[in-house]
Amino acid sequence: MNFAPSPTQALVLWRLLFTGEQPPQSRLRPALSHKDRRALVAAGLLEAERRGRVTHLVPSDQAWDWALAHLDAPLPRSVHAGPVLQCVLAKLQTLMRAYDIPLAEVVGGARPGAAPRRRPHATGPAASAELIPLVRVACLRLSGGRTNARVRLTALRAALLHVGRTALDDALLAMERGGDVVLMTLDNPAERKPADERAALHVAGETRHLVYLAR
């Protein structure tokens, strides 16, 4: 990719990627000019999704690829950087606990000759019960606090990156059995993107792309 986001554009990408927000473009923080928003969309880093009469901005698969290759991208001095850092640290803490990674290993690197420790995220009924509140909070954040509003599985997985795919699938299926969520198919082919298919959950031979949180 030849396009290089400005520091402010990079901060916008970090915020959307790490918080899971999909705001209307008028509420994007930090605010971007029309030209800068269009540049991110044209570069394939953001997708403009029309929802009713409002256009929302959603990070694309390319945005995740860019982020992985540019974790050291320069950022502006901005009050909007604080919430992003807090979100990153919270996700880092959850990941370190799940895989038993010492903070010293992250900050200072592994000790010479020491093999990094890894403990896979637990699965099963007990693990699903622990994850259900986390899934519910993530769904509410992605839906703007609304229940019975659709949340794309691709967005939910991005918001819960520290949760293994199998563990998240188990939790969602447990929630559906308990009447906490309804898993639905994105019926309109024009709305389905490759990311939706990759994130889909397959239940009894049917593909589910959306989560509706019950009241």
C-alpha positions as a printed Julia matrix, in Angstrom:
215×3 Matrix{Float64}:
   0.0     0.0    0.0
   1.46    3.35  -1.06
  -0.95    5.47   1.01
   0.55    6.66   4.3
  -2.03    7.97   6.81
  -1.25   11.21   8.57
  -0.8    11.02  12.37
  -4.4    12.16  12.9
  -5.72    9.66  10.36
  -3.68    6.95  12.1
  -5.2     7.88  15.46
  -8.68    7.56  13.96
  -7.8     4.07  12.7
  -6.44    3.03  16.1
  -9.57    4.29  17.82
 -11.93    2.41  15.52
  -9.85   -0.78  15.58
  -9.29   -0.97  19.32
 -12.62    0.34  20.63
 -14.83   -1.42  18.09
 -16.73    1.83  17.49
 -18.5     2.34  14.15
 -19.58    5.98  14.48
 -21.5     8.15  12.05
 -18.9    10.08  10.09
 -20.09   13.34  11.69
 -19.17   11.96  15.14
 -15.73   10.65  14.23
 -13.15   11.49  16.89
 -10.7    13.0   16.34
 -12.59   14.83  13.63
 -11.3    14.57  10.07
 -11.9    16.8    7.12
 -14.03   15.49   4.28
 -10.87   15.13   2.2
  -9.07   13.07   4.87
 -12.09   10.8    5.39
 -12.39   10.17   1.67
  -8.66    9.43   1.48
  -8.99    6.64   4.08
 -11.97    5.19   2.24
 -10.21    5.44  -1.14
  -7.16    3.68   0.32
  -9.39    0.81   1.45
  -8.7     1.38   5.17
 -12.23    2.49   6.02
 -15.57    1.43   4.61
 -18.49    3.85   4.46
 -21.68    1.96   5.32
 -25.06    3.55   4.76
 -27.42    2.74   7.64
 -30.72    4.39   7.0
 -29.96    8.05   6.37
 -26.6     8.04   8.16
 -23.16    6.97   6.89
 -21.06    5.04   9.4
 -17.32    4.43   9.12
 -16.06    0.88   9.65
 -12.42   -0.31   9.57
 -11.72   -2.79   6.78
  -9.6    -5.94   6.68
  -6.89   -3.8    5.1
  -6.96   -1.58   8.17
  -6.06   -4.56  10.35
  -3.24   -5.47   7.95
  -1.99   -1.88   8.01
  -2.15   -1.78  11.82
  -0.13   -4.97  12.17
   2.62   -3.51   9.98
   2.54   -0.02  11.53
   2.21   -0.39  15.29
   4.95    2.25  15.51
   3.09    4.8   13.37
   3.51    8.36  14.7
   0.47    9.81  16.44
  -0.48   13.43  17.16
  -0.57   15.04  20.58
  -4.3    14.81  21.12
  -6.79   14.42  23.96
  -8.32   11.63  21.88
  -5.21    9.48  22.27
  -5.91    8.8   25.97
  -9.05    6.65  25.52
  -7.31    4.67  22.78
  -4.32    3.95  25.01
  -6.62    2.92  27.86
  -8.46    0.5   25.57
  -5.19   -0.95  24.24
  -3.85   -1.51  27.75
  -7.09   -3.18  28.87
  -6.99   -5.57  25.92
  -3.3    -6.21  26.52
  -4.01   -7.07  30.15
  -6.75   -9.54  29.17
  -4.5   -11.16  26.58
  -1.56  -11.43  28.99
  -3.77  -13.06  31.61
  -5.3   -15.47  29.12
  -1.9   -16.61  27.83
   0.05  -16.19  31.07
   2.47  -13.62  29.63
   4.47  -11.62  32.22
   4.5    -7.84  31.8
   8.3    -7.89  31.91
   8.27  -10.12  28.83
   6.23   -7.54  26.93
   8.08   -4.44  28.11
  11.62   -5.76  28.31
  11.5    -8.79  26.04
  11.88  -12.44  26.98
  14.83  -13.5   29.11
  17.68  -14.94  27.02
  17.05  -18.62  26.4
  13.6   -18.55  27.97
  10.69  -19.91  25.95
   7.62  -17.66  25.99
   4.78  -19.19  27.98
   1.41  -19.64  26.32
  -1.84  -20.93  27.74
  -4.71  -21.18  25.25
  -8.01  -19.51  26.09
 -10.25  -21.99  27.86
 -13.37  -23.34  26.19
 -16.4   -25.25  27.43
 -19.52  -24.42  29.49
 -17.66  -22.74  32.38
 -15.59  -20.57  30.03
 -18.71  -19.64  28.06
 -20.46  -18.5   31.24
 -17.5   -16.24  32.05
 -17.49  -14.74  28.56
 -21.22  -13.98  28.33
 -21.05  -10.63  30.23
 -18.07   -9.61  28.06
 -19.97  -10.45  24.86
 -23.03   -8.56  26.08
 -21.03   -5.42  26.86
 -19.3    -5.58  23.46
 -22.65   -5.95  21.65
 -24.09   -2.96  23.49
 -21.05   -0.85  22.69
 -21.23   -1.76  19.0
 -24.98   -1.13  18.81
 -24.79    2.22  20.56
 -26.39    0.82  23.72
 -29.42   -0.65  21.95
 -30.8    -4.14  22.28
 -32.51   -5.92  19.39
 -30.15   -4.11  17.02
 -27.96   -5.99  14.61
 -24.26   -6.36  15.29
 -22.05   -7.86  12.63
 -20.03  -10.83  13.78
 -17.01   -9.36  12.02
 -17.26   -6.28  14.28
 -17.84   -8.37  17.41
 -14.81  -10.56  16.72
 -12.71   -7.43  16.14
 -13.91   -5.98  19.46
 -13.01   -9.23  21.26
  -9.73  -10.03  19.57
  -8.31  -11.43  22.79
 -11.0   -14.13  22.86
 -10.28  -17.23  20.79
 -12.68  -17.97  17.95
 -13.86  -21.28  19.39
 -14.4   -19.77  22.83
 -16.44  -16.89  21.38
 -18.49  -19.25  19.2
 -19.25  -21.42  22.24
 -20.34  -18.37  24.23
 -22.61  -17.11  21.43
 -24.23  -20.53  21.02
 -24.77  -20.76  24.78
 -26.34  -17.28  24.73
 -28.64  -18.26  21.88
 -29.76  -21.39  23.73
 -30.48  -19.22  26.76
 -32.46  -16.69  24.72
 -29.89  -13.92  25.28
 -29.09  -13.44  21.58
 -30.46  -14.34  18.17
 -27.96  -15.3   15.48
 -29.09  -14.3   12.0
 -27.99  -14.56   8.39
 -27.2   -11.45   6.36
 -29.7   -12.23   3.63
 -28.87   -9.4    1.23
 -25.86  -10.55  -0.85
 -25.04   -6.93  -1.64
 -24.41   -6.29   2.06
 -22.19   -9.3    2.6
 -18.47   -8.68   2.39
 -15.61  -11.21   2.44
 -14.98  -10.21   6.06
 -18.56  -11.19   6.95
 -18.06  -14.65   5.46
 -14.76  -15.14   7.28
 -16.29  -14.1   10.59
 -19.48  -16.13  10.14
 -20.6   -18.77  12.6
 -21.94  -21.99  11.08
 -24.89  -23.57  12.87
 -26.49  -26.79  11.63
 -25.31  -26.13   8.09
 -26.5   -22.5    8.09
 -24.29  -19.43   8.09
 -24.83  -16.68  10.67
 -23.39  -13.21  10.15
 -25.32  -11.12  12.67
 -25.99  -11.03  16.41
 -29.12   -9.47  17.9
 -28.91   -8.92  21.65
 -32.18   -9.62  23.5
 -33.53   -7.17  26.03
